[in-house]
């Protein structure tokens, strides 16, 4: 199994600011995923991040709002830009192994005031 | 479009009881099904993965089954403990890379 860490674990941010979330994996992986979990809801995929190419965004999510970097096979960042209270969520990064078992990081709990 | 439903949304049981959580899905063309546990405000912990060709998987007190023909999976928890209290999510992988999640069952095991 993969060990995934995320920074920060939580943050409280002002409306209109941006926050960058870091995701570090203990092994090299091809695909990394970013999910959002709004309060009381299940998980929604934001984008898939492959090393060396542009991230692929799901319907309803755009690069200007959620820019993603994937500089190498063990690291990725997700930025939540120009935040509003509706962005208050848990943000999770995730990877898959060779049999497509998915592993998740501990999450970043974001509150926008 | 794959839809995943988990019933009940919440379940409260006394300690020691055996219980079953249900997950149903609309498209049987799945690659695998995964059960997760989520503690409040935390990330997801993978419990069991069932490949499309498998019928069940077991880990300790947990047993997950898969019946593609009926579009159902169950997670059986034996001899429940207060530490089992959490939200349990099932998720399916189909032809694309992403998982489709149910909304989860919130389990409370009372001492």
Interface residues (C-beta under 8 A of the other chain):
Chain A: X1 X6 X31 X33 X41 X42 X43 X45 X48 X58 X90 X92 X96 X99 X100 X101 X102 X103 X104 X105 X106 X107 X109
Chain B: X31 X32 X34 X36 X41 X42 X43 X44 X45 X46 X49 X51 X89 X91 X93 X97 X98 X99 X101 X102 X103 X104
